[in-house]
């Protein structure tokens, strides 16, 4: 009896988390591309370089 209710709740949580993650990626797509390009060029980034990219640099 409770298995169905629990599974439904888990499904709702997963769907909500997926929607939130998808929106975060969409909202920060430019930063994601900048970071990916920097990693392709340099292979590694230190914390100050990541901070600069996250700040819009």
mmCIF file of the C-alpha atoms, coordinates in Angstrom:
data_MODEL
# 
_entry.id   MODEL 
# 
loop_
_atom_site.group_PDB 
_atom_site.id 
_atom_site.type_symbol 
_atom_site.label_atom_id 
_atom_site.label_alt_id 
_atom_site.label_comp_id 
_atom_site.label_asym_id 
_atom_site.label_entity_id 
_atom_site.label_seq_id 
_atom_site.pdbx_PDB_ins_code 
_atom_site.Cartn_x 
_atom_site.Cartn_y 
_atom_site.Cartn_z 
_atom_site.occupancy 
_atom_site.B_iso_or_equiv 
_atom_site.pdbx_formal_charge 
_atom_site.auth_seq_id 
_atom_site.auth_comp_id 
_atom_site.auth_asym_id 
_atom_site.auth_atom_id 
_atom_site.pdbx_PDB_model_num 
ATOM 1  C CA . UNK A 1 1  ? 0.000  0.000  0.000   1.00 0.00 ? 1  UNK A CA 1 
ATOM 2  C CA . UNK A 1 2  ? 2.680  2.548  0.957   1.00 0.00 ? 2  UNK A CA 1 
ATOM 3  C CA . UNK A 1 3  ? 5.077  1.367  -1.731  1.00 0.00 ? 3  UNK A CA 1 
ATOM 4  C CA . UNK A 1 4  ? 3.059  3.078  -4.461  1.00 0.00 ? 4  UNK A CA 1 
ATOM 5  C CA . UNK A 1 5  ? 2.811  6.297  -2.487  1.00 0.00 ? 5  UNK A CA 1 
ATOM 6  C CA . UNK A 1 6  ? 6.542  6.256  -1.745  1.00 0.00 ? 6  UNK A CA 1 
ATOM 7  C CA . UNK A 1 7  ? 7.459  5.581  -5.353  1.00 0.00 ? 7  UNK A CA 1 
ATOM 8  C CA . UNK A 1 8  ? 5.207  8.410  -6.478  1.00 0.00 ? 8  UNK A CA 1 
ATOM 9  C CA . UNK A 1 9  ? 6.845  10.803 -4.023  1.00 0.00 ? 9  UNK A CA 1 
ATOM 10 C CA . UNK A 1 10 ? 10.330 9.747  -5.118  1.00 0.00 ? 10 UNK A CA 1 
ATOM 11 C CA . UNK A 1 11 ? 9.311  10.269 -8.744  1.00 0.00 ? 11 UNK A CA 1 
ATOM 12 C CA . UNK A 1 12 ? 8.049  13.781 -7.924  1.00 0.00 ? 12 UNK A CA 1 
ATOM 13 C CA . UNK A 1 13 ? 11.321 14.607 -6.157  1.00 0.00 ? 13 UNK A CA 1 
ATOM 14 C CA . UNK A 1 14 ? 13.410 13.333 -9.076  1.00 0.00 ? 14 UNK A CA 1 
ATOM 15 C CA . UNK A 1 15 ? 11.315 15.230 -11.627 1.00 0.00 ? 15 UNK A CA 1 
ATOM 16 C CA . UNK A 1 16 ? 11.581 18.413 -9.561  1.00 0.00 ? 16 UNK A CA 1 
ATOM 17 C CA . UNK A 1 17 ? 15.347 18.042 -9.210  1.00 0.00 ? 17 UNK A CA 1 
ATOM 18 C CA . UNK A 1 18 ? 15.698 17.402 -12.954 1.00 0.00 ? 18 UNK A CA 1 
ATOM 19 C CA . UNK A 1 19 ? 13.698 20.537 -13.786 1.00 0.00 ? 19 UNK A CA 1 
ATOM 20 C CA . UNK A 1 20 ? 15.766 22.627 -11.373 1.00 0.00 ? 20 UNK A CA 1 
ATOM 21 C CA . UNK A 1 21 ? 19.060 21.271 -12.755 1.00 0.00 ? 21 UNK A CA 1 
ATOM 22 C CA . UNK A 1 22 ? 17.913 21.855 -16.342 1.00 0.00 ? 22 UNK A CA 1 
ATOM 23 C CA . UNK A 1 23 ? 16.982 25.446 -15.544 1.00 0.00 ? 23 UNK A CA 1 
ATOM 24 C CA . UNK A 1 24 ? 20.309 26.084 -13.778 1.00 0.00 ? 24 UNK A CA 1 
ATOM 25 C CA . UNK A 1 25 ? 22.154 24.857 -16.865 1.00 0.00 ? 25 UNK A CA 1 
ATOM 26 C CA . UNK A 1 26 ? 20.022 27.017 -19.175 1.00 0.00 ? 26 UNK A CA 1 
ATOM 27 C CA . UNK A 1 27 ? 20.501 30.073 -16.955 1.00 0.00 ? 27 UNK A CA 1 
ATOM 28 C CA . UNK A 1 28 ? 24.282 29.582 -16.857 1.00 0.00 ? 28 UNK A CA 1 
ATOM 29 C CA . UNK A 1 29 ? 24.956 28.218 -20.332 1.00 0.00 ? 29 UNK A CA 1 
ATOM 30 C CA . UNK A 1 30 ? 27.366 31.016 -21.284 1.00 0.00 ? 30 UNK A CA 1 
ATOM 31 C CA . UNK A 1 31 ? 29.447 30.402 -18.161 1.00 0.00 ? 31 UNK A CA 1 
ATOM 32 C CA . UNK A 1 32 ? 29.398 26.665 -18.828 1.00 0.00 ? 32 UNK A CA 1 
ATOM 33 C CA . UNK A 1 33 ? 30.712 27.246 -22.356 1.00 0.00 ? 33 UNK A CA 1 
ATOM 34 C CA . UNK A 1 34 ? 33.416 29.630 -21.113 1.00 0.00 ? 34 UNK A CA 1 
ATOM 35 C CA . UNK A 1 35 ? 34.560 27.092 -18.550 1.00 0.00 ? 35 UNK A CA 1 
ATOM 36 C CA . UNK A 1 36 ? 34.535 24.249 -21.081 1.00 0.00 ? 36 UNK A CA 1 
ATOM 37 C CA . UNK A 1 37 ? 36.577 26.310 -23.546 1.00 0.00 ? 37 UNK A CA 1 
ATOM 38 C CA . UNK A 1 38 ? 39.064 27.322 -20.846 1.00 0.00 ? 38 UNK A CA 1 
ATOM 39 C CA . UNK A 1 39 ? 39.476 23.670 -19.868 1.00 0.00 ? 39 UNK A CA 1 
ATOM 40 C CA . UNK A 1 40 ? 40.011 22.666 -23.498 1.00 0.00 ? 40 UNK A CA 1 
ATOM 41 C CA . UNK A 1 41 ? 42.733 25.306 -23.823 1.00 0.00 ? 41 UNK A CA 1 
ATOM 42 C CA . UNK A 1 42 ? 44.463 24.844 -20.467 1.00 0.00 ? 42 UNK A CA 1 
ATOM 43 C CA . UNK A 1 43 ? 43.364 21.361 -19.326 1.00 0.00 ? 43 UNK A CA 1 
ATOM 44 C CA . UNK A 1 44 ? 43.232 22.526 -15.690 1.00 0.00 ? 44 UNK A CA 1 
ATOM 45 C CA . UNK A 1 45 ? 41.950 25.616 -13.896 1.00 0.00 ? 45 UNK A CA 1 
ATOM 46 C CA . UNK A 1 46 ? 42.870 26.814 -10.443 1.00 0.00 ? 46 UNK A CA 1 
ATOM 47 C CA . UNK A 1 47 ? 40.327 28.239 -8.027  1.00 0.00 ? 47 UNK A CA 1 
ATOM 48 C CA . UNK A 1 48 ? 41.033 31.869 -8.953  1.00 0.00 ? 48 UNK A CA 1 
ATOM 49 C CA . UNK A 1 49 ? 40.465 31.110 -12.645 1.00 0.00 ? 49 UNK A CA 1 
ATOM 50 C CA . UNK A 1 50 ? 37.198 29.347 -11.835 1.00 0.00 ? 50 UNK A CA 1 
ATOM 51 C CA . UNK A 1 51 ? 36.132 32.262 -9.621  1.00 0.00 ? 51 UNK A CA 1 
ATOM 52 C CA . UNK A 1 52 ? 36.880 34.685 -12.463 1.00 0.00 ? 52 UNK A CA 1 
ATOM 53 C CA . UNK A 1 53 ? 34.836 32.638 -14.938 1.00 0.00 ? 53 UNK A CA 1 
ATOM 54 C CA . UNK A 1 54 ? 31.945 32.330 -12.490 1.00 0.00 ? 54 UNK A CA 1 
ATOM 55 C CA . UNK A 1 55 ? 32.009 36.106 -11.938 1.00 0.00 ? 55 UNK A CA 1 
ATOM 56 C CA . UNK A 1 56 ? 31.544 36.639 -15.666 1.00 0.00 ? 56 UNK A CA 1 
ATOM 57 C CA . UNK A 1 57 ? 35.183 37.080 -16.644 1.00 0.00 ? 57 UNK A CA 1 
# 
